[in-house]
């Protein structure tokens, strides 16, 4: 009997496709500047999503067209590595 490990399964994504990232940081302007620095001239939309109850963190949804898995993961890594972003989902 074969046992399937659900953790090993990958979701099949058909590229190109629109991809959304959720970015979170403590300063609204710096979050927007961080997104702009990563995406540059690349077409994207950055929309305010939410603020924490005490207003310490602000989240934005960033969407763009990704062409392949490398493109998608490279953008994620650049966002994740930015000093002004606390979290990227």
C-alpha positions in Angstrom: 0.0 0.0 0.0 1.4 3.4 -1.0 1.4 6.2 1.5 1.1 9.7 0.2 2.9 12.4 2.2 0.8 15.5 1.8 3.8 17.7 2.7 5.7 16.6 -0.4 2.9 17.6 -2.8 3.3 20.8 -4.8 0.4 22.9 -6.1 0.4 23.0 -9.9 0.5 26.7 -10.9 -0.1 27.6 -14.6 2.2 30.5 -15.6 2.0 33.3 -16.4 -0.5 34.2 -13.7 -1.4 37.0 -11.4 0.2 36.5 -8.0 -0.6 38.3 -4.7 1.8 39.0 -1.9 0.7 40.3 1.5 3.4 42.7 3.0 3.4 43.9 6.5 5.4 46.6 8.3 5.3 49.2 11.0 5.5 52.4 8.8 2.9 52.8 6.0 5.2 55.0 3.8 8.2 52.8 4.3 6.1 49.7 3.3 5.0 51.4 0.1 8.6 52.6 -0.6 9.8 49.0 0.0 7.3 47.6 -2.5 8.3 50.3 -5.1 12.0 49.5 -4.6 11.4 45.8 -5.3 9.0 46.2 -8.2 10.4 49.3 -9.8 8.9 49.8 -13.2 7.3 46.4 -13.2 3.5 46.7 -13.4 2.0 46.0 -10.0 -0.8 47.1 -7.7 -0.3 47.9 -4.1 -3.5 48.2 -2.1 -3.9 49.0 1.6 -5.3 46.0 3.4 -5.5 46.5 7.2 -3.9 48.0 10.3 -3.4 46.2 13.6 -5.7 47.1 16.4 -3.1 49.4 18.0 -1.8 50.7 14.7 1.6 49.3 15.1 1.5 47.3 11.8 0.0 47.9 8.4 -0.6 45.4 5.7 -0.8 45.8 1.9 -1.8 43.4 -0.8 0.6 43.6 -3.8 -0.4 41.9 -7.1 1.6 41.4 -10.2 1.9 39.1 -13.2 4.6 36.4 -12.6 6.0 34.5 -15.5 7.4 31.4 -13.8 8.3 29.9 -10.4 11.7 31.5 -10.3 10.1 34.9 -11.0 7.6 34.4 -8.2 10.1 33.2 -5.7 12.6 35.8 -6.5 10.1 38.6 -5.9 9.2 36.9 -2.6 12.8 36.7 -1.5 13.4 40.4 -2.4 10.4 41.5 -0.4 11.3 39.2 2.5 14.8 40.5 2.6 13.8 44.2 2.7 14.5 45.9 6.1 11.3 47.9 6.2 9.0 44.8 5.8 8.3 42.8 8.9 6.5 39.9 7.2 5.7 38.7 3.7 3.0 36.1 3.0 
